[in-house]
Amino acid sequence: MKDIQEVELIPHVSKNVVSDITGFKLCSYLVALEGWRRGLTLKWYSDETGLCKMDRLNSSTHGKFYSLSSGSKEHFFFRSRGDKVSNKSVRICQNKEKTKDLLIKGNVPTTQGKIVDIDDEGVTSYAGDFGYPVVIKPLNGSMGKGVYTNIRDKEELLEAVNDFKSRYKYKEILLEKYYPGKEYRIYVVGDKVIGATNRIPANVQGDGVNSIEKLIENKNELRKTNPYLAPKPIKVDYEVKHMLKKAGYDLQSVPVKDETIYLREKSNLSSGGDPIEATDELSEEVKQIAVDSLKALPSIPHAGVDIIVNPEDNSKGVVLEINATAEIGFHLFPLEGKAKDVAGAVIDYYFPETVGGERSNFYFDYLSTLEPLKSWAVEELKITDTPLGQLYGKKYVVQGKVQQVGYMNWVRRQALRRGFFGSSAKLDKDKIVVSIFGKEKEALEKFKELCYKGSKKSKVDNIEEFDLELDQQKPMKVGFEINTGK
C-alpha cells in the first residue's frame, strides 16, 4: 500500500488540512471548505435543527449540516449532498429494487434481480432462474453491509443465507445475478463524470515471512496514514475466513513474496477495499451510462454511481446502485493516482458565479468549530470569512522575559482582536518568534509596539522585524496558533 504522500493530491487539501477528520465529517468538510475558500459565507448548524429539511439517512446531522451563501443566494448541504438533490431521490436510492425499476424504465443497463423473503425455502430455485454465481444483499442496505457476492452453488447460497440471518434483522433480501468485471464508483455532477475509483476488494501481499493474520495487521496500520481509509480497517469475519478457505489458506498461512491474497469478494472500501483512481480507464460509453443513470431518477443532479464494467467489452457495464449522499473522501485521497476535485465540482454546480474567481489558500479548524455546537452552547455558528485579496506579513523575533509569563497568549489575544492571523513559537529560553498576517500594512507595523508592551509579567528587551510573504503553495490555517515546543 502506498503512503498517502506518494499520491498526487490537490495542493490546498493536504493531509494536514484534514488531520483527524474522518467518516462522513470528511465529506462535509471538503465541500464546505471549498465554498468557504471562494469567499462564500459558511454556517454550521446544531444537531436536530429544524432548518434541516434534507433526508438525513437516520443519522445525526452534527458536523454534517451546513449552508453556503453569496448575497441573497443560499444553499444547504448535508455531507456531500446539496439541496438540489431531492428527498424523493434519496429515498429511492435507499431502496435498491425501486432504483432498479427506474433504471430499467430509463433504458439504463442494470443487474437482474428478485426480492426474496429471507425465510423462503425456495431461495435456491430462484437462484436457478439467473444461474450461478449470484449475489444476495439487503434491500435497504448501505456501505456493503450484508452483501454476499460470487456465490457459486446451492451449498454456498444456503451457507450465506444462514450467516446473513444470524447477523442481520432484514426480512427481505435482493437476489441478483453476479456480474464479473472491475467495479467503479463514478461521481457525476450534471452531465460530467468528475472522478472514478476502481475499488479493489480487501487484500494483502505476501512477503514470504509473515502470516496472513500479521499481513492484515500491517496493512491496517498503513491504512491509518490515509485520511479516508484510517477508520476503515480490514476486519477478520466470516467472509474473510471463507475466502481464505476457498483459496486453500487460513490466517496462519504464509503466502510467498508478492502473492496477492484477496480477502473479500465485495469491493467496499468500508470493509477494507483499496481505492484506485481510474477515471481515464473508463470508456465514454460507460461514462454516459453513469450520467444517464442520474437522469432516470427525479431531481438528482450529482451522486455516486456504482458500475461493473464488462471484462470482455469496456464499452458495456451495468449499474449496481446509486448513492445520493455518497462519500467523496476517496476521490480526493486515493490509494494510487491523481486526486479528483469532486468538492470543487459540487461548488461549481451550486455557485457557478464563483468559477474562475479568487480562492484563498487558507483552511479553518473544523473540529474546534464543532465543539460549541456539540455542547449546545450555540445553535448555529458562522465561520470567519476567508482572507481574500492582498495580504501583508511581518515576522517579529522578540527577546526578553517572554516565556512562562503569559506573553504568547497575550499576543494571540491582541492579534485576534484586530483580525490578524498567524502563530508564535519558542526559539530558545529567552526568545520567541511572532509571525502575523493581515490586510492592513500600517496596522501590522503598529503591532510591533504592542509586542514591546507585552503582558504584565513580561519584559521585552529587543524586537527584530522582518517582512514575511505567504507561501502560496502551502495551506495555512486561519486564527492564531501557539507552538510551545512541548
C-alpha positions as CSV (number, residue, x, y, z in Angstrom):
1,M,0.0,0.0,0.0
2,K,1.3,3.4,-1.0
3,D,1.8,6.1,1.6
4,I,-0.6,9.0,1.1
5,Q,2.3,11.3,0.5
6,E,3.2,9.4,-2.7
7,V,-0.2,10.1,-4.2
8,E,-0.8,13.3,-6.2
9,L,-3.1,15.3,-4.0
10,I,-4.9,18.6,-4.6
11,P,-2.5,21.3,-3.2
12,H,-5.0,23.1,-0.9
13,V,-6.3,19.8,0.6
14,S,-3.2,18.3,2.1
15,K,-3.1,15.6,4.8
16,N,-2.5,18.2,7.5
17,V,-5.6,20.2,6.4
18,V,-7.9,17.2,7.1
19,S,-6.0,15.9,10.1
20,D,-8.2,13.8,12.4
21,I,-11.3,14.4,10.3
22,T,-12.9,11.0,9.4
23,G,-16.0,9.4,8.1
24,F,-18.9,11.5,6.8
25,K,-17.5,14.6,8.5
26,L,-14.7,14.4,6.0
27,C,-17.2,14.7,3.1
28,S,-18.9,17.6,4.8
29,Y,-15.6,19.5,5.5
30,L,-14.3,19.0,2.0
31,V,-17.3,20.6,0.3
32,A,-17.7,23.3,3.0
33,L,-14.0,24.2,2.8
34,E,-14.2,24.6,-1.0
35,G,-17.1,27.0,-0.8
36,W,-15.6,29.0,2.1
37,R,-12.2,29.4,0.4
38,R,-14.0,31.0,-2.6
39,G,-15.4,33.7,-0.3
40,L,-18.9,32.2,0.4
41,T,-20.4,32.6,3.8
42,L,-20.3,29.3,5.7
43,K,-22.5,28.4,8.7
44,W,-22.7,25.2,10.6
45,Y,-25.9,24.1,12.5
46,S,-26.6,22.1,15.6
47,D,-27.9,18.6,15.6
48,E,-31.7,18.3,15.2
49,T,-32.1,21.8,13.9
50,G,-35.4,22.5,12.3
51,L,-33.6,24.0,9.4
52,C,-32.6,20.6,8.0
53,K,-35.3,19.6,5.6
54,M,-33.0,17.0,3.9
55,D,-33.3,13.3,4.4
56,R,-30.5,12.5,6.9
57,L,-30.4,8.8,6.4
58,N,-31.3,8.0,10.0
59,S,-28.1,9.6,11.2
60,S,-27.1,12.6,13.2
61,T,-26.6,15.9,11.5
62,H,-23.9,17.0,13.9
63,G,-20.9,18.4,12.0
64,K,-22.6,17.4,8.7
65,F,-25.3,20.0,8.1
66,Y,-24.2,23.5,6.9
67,S,-25.1,26.3,4.5
68,L,-23.1,28.3,2.0
69,S,-24.4,31.7,0.7
70,S,-23.5,34.5,-1.5
71,G,-25.6,37.6,-1.2
72,S,-29.3,36.6,-1.4
73,K,-28.4,33.1,-2.7
74,E,-28.1,30.3,-0.1
75,H,-27.9,26.5,-0.4
76,F,-28.0,23.9,2.4
77,F,-25.8,20.8,2.4
78,F,-25.8,17.5,4.3
79,R,-22.5,15.7,4.0
80,S,-21.6,15.8,0.2
81,R,-25.3,16.3,-0.8
82,G,-26.7,19.7,-1.7
83,D,-30.4,20.8,-1.5
84,K,-30.9,20.3,-5.3
85,V,-30.9,16.5,-4.6
86,S,-34.5,15.8,-3.7
87,N,-35.5,13.8,-0.7
88,K,-37.6,11.6,-3.0
89,S,-34.5,10.6,-4.9
90,V,-32.6,9.9,-1.7
91,R,-35.4,7.5,-0.5
92,I,-35.5,5.8,-3.9
93,C,-31.7,5.3,-3.8
94,Q,-32.1,3.7,-0.4
95,N,-34.4,1.0,-2.0
96,K,-32.4,-1.0,-4.5
97,E,-35.4,-2.5,-6.1
98,K,-37.1,0.9,-6.8
99,T,-33.8,2.2,-8.1
100,K,-33.6,-0.8,-10.5
101,D,-37.1,-0.3,-11.7
102,L,-36.4,3.4,-12.7
103,L,-33.1,2.5,-14.3
104,I,-34.9,-0.1,-16.5
105,K,-37.6,2.4,-17.4
106,G,-34.8,4.8,-18.4
107,N,-33.1,2.2,-20.6
108,V,-30.1,2.2,-18.3
109,P,-28.4,-1.3,-18.1
110,T,-28.7,-2.7,-14.6
111,T,-28.5,-6.0,-12.8
112,Q,-31.1,-8.8,-13.0
113,G,-32.6,-9.4,-9.6
114,K,-35.5,-10.5,-7.5
115,I,-36.8,-9.7,-4.0
116,V,-36.9,-12.8,-1.8
117,D,-38.2,-13.4,1.7
118,I,-35.2,-14.4,3.8
119,D,-37.1,-17.4,5.2
120,D,-38.3,-18.5,1.7
121,E,-37.2,-22.2,1.3
122,G,-37.3,-21.6,-2.5
123,V,-34.5,-19.2,-2.5
124,T,-32.2,-21.7,-4.2
125,S,-34.7,-22.3,-7.0
126,Y,-34.9,-18.5,-7.6
127,A,-31.1,-18.5,-7.9
128,G,-31.5,-21.1,-10.6
129,D,-33.6,-18.6,-12.6
130,F,-30.5,-16.5,-13.1
131,G,-27.9,-19.2,-13.0
132,Y,-24.9,-19.2,-10.6
133,P,-23.0,-17.3,-9.4
134,V,-25.4,-15.0,-7.6
135,V,-25.3,-12.2,-5.1
136,I,-27.5,-11.5,-2.0
137,K,-27.9,-8.2,-0.3
138,P,-30.3,-6.3,1.9
139,L,-33.0,-4.4,0.1
140,N,-32.2,-1.2,2.0
141,G,-28.6,-1.7,3.0
142,S,-25.5,0.5,2.6
143,M,-21.8,0.5,3.0
144,G,-21.6,-3.1,1.7
145,K,-23.1,-4.4,4.9
146,G,-24.9,-7.7,4.4
147,V,-23.6,-8.2,0.8
148,Y,-22.5,-11.7,-0.1
149,T,-21.2,-11.9,-3.6
150,N,-20.0,-14.5,-6.2
151,I,-22.0,-17.3,-4.5
152,R,-21.2,-20.3,-6.8
153,D,-23.6,-23.0,-5.9
154,K,-26.6,-24.1,-3.8
155,E,-24.5,-25.1,-0.8
156,E,-22.7,-21.7,-0.7
157,L,-26.0,-19.9,-1.1
158,L,-27.6,-21.7,1.9
159,E,-24.5,-21.1,4.0
160,A,-24.5,-17.4,3.1
161,V,-28.3,-17.0,3.8
162,N,-27.8,-18.7,7.2
163,D,-24.9,-16.4,8.1
164,F,-27.0,-13.4,6.9
165,K,-29.9,-14.4,9.2
166,S,-27.5,-14.7,12.1
167,R,-26.1,-11.2,11.6
168,Y,-29.0,-9.0,10.3
169,K,-32.7,-8.5,11.0
170,Y,-33.8,-7.8,7.4
171,K,-36.8,-9.8,6.4
172,E,-36.2,-9.5,2.7
173,I,-33.1,-9.8,0.5
174,L,-32.3,-8.9,-3.0
175,L,-31.1,-11.9,-5.0
176,E,-29.1,-10.8,-8.1
177,K,-27.1,-12.3,-10.9
178,Y,-23.4,-11.9,-10.3
179,Y,-21.5,-9.9,-12.9
180,P,-17.8,-10.3,-13.3
181,G,-15.5,-7.4,-14.1
182,K,-14.0,-4.3,-12.5
183,E,-16.2,-2.3,-10.2
184,Y,-16.1,1.5,-10.2
185,R,-17.6,4.2,-8.1
186,I,-18.2,7.1,-10.5
187,Y,-19.1,10.5,-9.3
188,V,-21.3,12.5,-11.6
189,V,-22.1,16.3,-11.4
190,G,-24.6,17.5,-14.0
191,D,-23.6,16.0,-17.3
192,K,-19.9,15.3,-16.4
193,V,-18.0,12.4,-14.7
194,I,-15.7,14.1,-12.2
195,G,-13.9,11.1,-10.9
196,A,-14.0,7.3,-11.0
197,T,-12.5,5.0,-8.4
198,N,-11.7,1.3,-9.1
199,R,-12.5,-0.3,-5.8
200,I,-10.3,-3.4,-5.3
201,P,-11.5,-5.9,-2.6
202,A,-9.6,-6.1,0.6
203,N,-6.3,-7.9,0.0
204,V,-2.7,-8.3,1.3
205,Q,0.5,-9.1,-0.5
206,G,2.7,-11.9,0.7
207,D,6.3,-11.3,1.7
208,G,7.3,-14.9,2.3
209,V,7.8,-14.3,6.1
210,N,4.6,-13.1,7.7
211,S,1.3,-14.9,8.2
212,I,-1.9,-13.6,6.6
213,E,-3.0,-12.5,10.0
214,K,0.1,-10.4,10.5
215,L,-0.1,-9.0,7.0
216,I,-3.7,-7.8,7.7
217,E,-2.4,-6.2,10.9
218,N,0.4,-4.4,9.0
219,K,-1.9,-3.2,6.2
220,N,-4.4,-1.8,8.7
221,E,-1.5,0.2,10.2
222,L,-0.7,1.6,6.7
223,R,-4.3,2.4,6.1
224,K,-4.2,4.8,9.0
225,T,-1.8,7.0,7.0
226,N,-4.6,7.8,4.6
227,P,-7.2,10.3,5.9
228,Y,-10.1,8.5,4.2
229,L,-9.0,4.9,4.9
230,A,-7.9,5.5,8.5
231,P,-11.2,4.5,10.2
232,K,-11.9,1.6,7.7
233,P,-9.6,-1.3,8.7
234,I,-9.8,-4.9,7.3
235,K,-11.8,-6.9,9.9
236,V,-11.5,-10.6,10.0
237,D,-15.0,-12.0,9.8
238,Y,-17.0,-14.9,8.1
239,E,-16.3,-13.6,4.6
240,V,-12.6,-13.3,5.1
241,K,-12.3,-16.7,6.6
242,H,-14.5,-18.2,3.9
243,M,-12.4,-16.5,1.1
244,L,-9.2,-17.9,2.6
245,K,-10.7,-21.4,3.0
246,K,-11.8,-21.4,-0.7
247,A,-8.2,-20.4,-1.7
248,G,-6.7,-23.1,0.5
249,Y,-5.4,-20.8,3.2
250,D,-6.1,-19.8,6.8
251,L,-5.0,-16.9,8.9
252,Q,-1.7,-18.6,9.9
253,S,-0.7,-19.3,6.2
254,V,2.4,-17.6,5.0
255,P,2.0,-16.6,1.3
256,V,5.0,-16.3,-0.9
257,K,6.6,-13.0,-1.8
258,D,4.4,-10.7,-4.0
259,E,1.5,-13.1,-4.0
260,T,-1.8,-11.2,-3.7
261,I,-4.3,-12.8,-1.3
262,Y,-7.9,-11.5,-1.7
263,L,-9.8,-11.4,1.5
264,R,-13.3,-10.4,0.2
265,E,-15.3,-10.7,-3.0
266,K,-17.1,-7.4,-2.4
267,S,-15.0,-4.3,-3.0
268,N,-16.5,-1.9,-0.5
269,L,-13.9,0.4,0.9
270,S,-15.6,0.4,4.3
271,S,-14.8,-3.3,4.6
272,G,-11.1,-2.9,3.7
273,G,-11.1,-2.3,-0.1
274,D,-8.5,-0.2,-1.9
275,P,-9.5,2.9,-3.8
276,I,-7.5,3.3,-7.0
277,E,-8.1,6.5,-9.1
278,A,-9.2,5.2,-12.6
279,T,-11.2,7.9,-14.4
280,D,-9.0,7.6,-17.5
281,E,-9.7,3.9,-17.7
282,L,-13.4,4.4,-18.4
283,S,-14.7,4.4,-21.9
284,E,-17.0,7.2,-23.0
285,E,-19.9,4.7,-23.2
286,V,-19.5,3.8,-19.6
287,K,-19.3,7.4,-18.5
288,Q,-22.5,8.1,-20.4
289,I,-24.2,5.2,-18.5
290,A,-23.3,6.9,-15.3
291,V,-24.7,10.2,-16.4
292,D,-27.9,8.6,-17.8
293,S,-28.5,6.8,-14.5
294,L,-29.0,10.1,-12.7
295,K,-31.4,11.3,-15.4
296,A,-33.5,8.2,-14.8
297,L,-34.3,9.4,-11.2
298,P,-36.2,12.6,-10.2
299,S,-34.0,15.6,-9.3
300,I,-30.6,14.1,-8.5
301,P,-28.0,16.3,-10.3
302,H,-25.0,14.9,-8.5
303,A,-24.3,11.5,-6.9
304,G,-22.1,8.4,-6.8
305,V,-22.9,5.6,-9.2
306,D,-21.6,2.0,-8.8
307,I,-20.9,0.3,-12.1
308,I,-19.4,-3.0,-13.1
309,V,-17.6,-2.9,-16.5
310,N,-17.8,-5.9,-18.7
311,P,-14.4,-7.5,-18.8
312,E,-14.7,-8.5,-22.4
313,D,-16.1,-5.2,-23.7
314,N,-15.2,-2.0,-21.9
315,S,-18.0,-0.1,-23.6
316,K,-20.6,-2.1,-21.6
317,G,-21.4,-2.0,-18.0
318,V,-24.3,-2.5,-15.5
319,V,-25.3,-0.1,-12.7
320,L,-25.4,-1.7,-9.3
321,E,-26.7,1.2,-7.3
322,I,-26.8,5.0,-7.0
323,N,-25.6,6.8,-3.8
324,A,-27.4,10.1,-3.4
325,T,-25.3,11.1,-0.4
326,A,-22.1,9.5,-1.5
327,E,-18.8,9.6,0.3
328,I,-16.3,11.7,-1.7
329,G,-13.2,11.4,0.5
330,F,-11.5,8.6,-1.5
331,H,-11.7,10.7,-4.7
332,L,-9.5,13.3,-3.0
333,F,-7.4,10.8,-1.1
334,P,-7.0,7.8,-3.4
335,L,-4.5,5.0,-2.7
336,E,-3.0,5.4,-6.1
337,G,-3.3,8.1,-8.8
338,K,-4.2,11.7,-9.0
339,A,-6.9,13.2,-6.7
340,K,-10.1,14.4,-8.3
341,D,-11.7,17.6,-7.0
342,V,-15.2,16.4,-6.5
343,A,-15.9,19.0,-3.9
344,G,-14.8,21.7,-6.3
345,A,-17.2,20.4,-9.0
346,V,-20.1,20.4,-6.5
347,I,-19.5,24.0,-5.6
348,D,-19.2,24.9,-9.3
349,Y,-22.7,23.4,-9.8
350,Y,-24.3,25.3,-6.9
351,F,-22.4,28.6,-7.3
352,P,-21.3,28.8,-10.9
353,E,-20.6,32.5,-10.4
354,T,-17.5,31.5,-8.4
355,V,-15.9,29.5,-11.2
356,G,-12.6,31.1,-12.2
357,G,-12.8,33.6,-9.2
358,E,-10.3,34.2,-6.5
359,R,-9.7,31.4,-3.9
360,S,-7.7,31.6,-0.7
361,N,-5.2,29.0,0.3
362,F,-6.4,29.0,3.9
363,Y,-8.4,26.5,5.9
364,F,-10.1,26.6,9.3
365,D,-10.1,24.3,12.3
366,Y,-13.2,22.3,11.7
367,L,-13.2,20.1,14.8
368,S,-12.8,23.0,17.2
369,T,-15.7,24.7,15.4
370,L,-18.0,21.8,16.2
371,E,-17.4,21.9,20.0
372,P,-19.9,24.8,20.8
373,L,-22.5,23.1,18.6
374,K,-22.0,19.7,20.2
375,S,-22.4,21.2,23.7
376,W,-25.5,23.2,22.5
377,A,-23.8,26.5,23.5
378,V,-25.0,27.8,20.1
379,E,-27.5,26.6,17.5
380,E,-25.6,27.9,14.5
381,L,-22.1,29.1,14.0
382,K,-20.7,31.3,11.3
383,I,-17.1,30.7,10.3
384,T,-14.9,33.8,10.0
385,D,-14.7,34.9,6.4
386,T,-11.7,33.6,4.4
387,P,-8.9,36.1,3.8
388,L,-9.1,37.2,0.2
389,G,-7.2,40.0,-1.6
390,Q,-3.8,41.5,-0.8
391,L,-2.3,40.3,2.4
392,Y,0.8,41.5,4.2
393,G,3.0,39.7,6.7
394,K,5.5,40.5,9.4
395,K,7.8,38.4,11.5
396,Y,8.9,39.7,14.9
397,V,11.7,38.0,16.8
398,V,11.1,39.0,20.4
399,Q,13.8,38.7,23.0
400,G,13.5,39.1,26.8
401,K,11.4,37.8,29.6
402,V,8.7,36.4,27.3
403,Q,8.2,32.8,28.3
404,Q,6.0,31.3,31.1
405,V,4.7,34.8,31.8
406,G,1.6,34.7,29.6
407,Y,3.2,36.7,26.8
408,M,2.4,34.4,24.0
409,N,-1.3,34.1,25.0
410,W,-1.4,37.9,25.3
411,V,0.0,38.3,21.8
412,R,-2.6,35.8,20.5
413,R,-5.5,37.8,22.0
414,Q,-4.2,41.1,20.6
415,A,-3.9,39.6,17.1
416,L,-7.3,38.0,17.1
417,R,-8.9,41.3,18.3
418,R,-7.5,43.0,15.3
419,G,-8.5,40.4,12.8
420,F,-4.9,39.2,12.3
421,F,-3.8,35.6,12.0
422,G,-0.6,33.7,12.3
423,S,1.4,32.0,15.0
424,S,4.0,32.3,17.7
425,A,6.7,29.8,18.7
426,K,9.7,29.4,21.0
427,L,13.2,29.9,19.6
428,D,15.2,29.5,22.8
429,K,14.9,30.2,26.5
430,D,14.5,34.0,26.1
431,K,13.4,34.4,22.6
432,I,10.2,33.8,20.6
433,V,9.1,34.4,17.0
434,V,5.7,36.0,16.1
435,S,4.5,35.5,12.5
436,I,1.5,37.6,11.7
437,F,-0.6,38.4,8.6
438,G,-3.3,40.9,7.8
439,K,-4.9,43.1,5.1
440,E,-3.7,46.5,6.6
441,K,0.0,47.1,6.3
442,E,0.1,50.0,8.7
443,A,-1.8,48.1,11.4
444,L,0.7,45.2,11.1
445,E,3.6,47.6,11.6
446,K,1.9,49.1,14.7
447,F,1.6,45.7,16.1
448,K,5.3,45.8,16.9
449,E,4.5,48.5,19.5
450,L,2.1,46.1,21.2
451,C,4.7,43.4,21.2
452,Y,7.0,45.7,23.1
453,K,4.3,46.5,25.6
454,G,3.5,42.8,26.4
455,S,1.7,41.2,29.3
456,K,2.0,42.4,32.9
457,K,4.8,40.0,33.9
458,S,6.8,40.1,30.6
459,K,9.7,42.4,29.8
460,V,10.8,42.8,26.2
461,D,14.4,43.9,25.6
462,N,14.5,43.8,21.8
463,I,12.5,43.0,18.7
464,E,13.9,42.2,15.2
465,E,11.5,42.9,12.4
466,F,11.3,41.1,9.0
467,D,8.8,41.3,6.1
468,L,7.0,38.0,5.6
469,E,5.4,36.6,2.5
470,L,2.7,33.9,2.4
471,D,3.8,30.6,0.9
472,Q,1.1,30.2,-1.8
473,Q,1.9,26.5,-2.2
474,K,1.3,25.7,1.5
475,P,-2.2,25.8,3.0
476,M,-2.4,28.0,6.1
477,K,-4.9,27.8,9.0
478,V,-6.8,31.0,9.9
479,G,-6.7,32.0,13.6
480,F,-3.6,32.2,15.7
481,E,-1.6,29.2,16.9
482,I,0.9,28.9,19.7
483,N,3.7,26.4,19.5
484,T,5.4,26.0,22.8
485,G,7.6,23.1,21.6
486,K,6.2,20.6,24.1
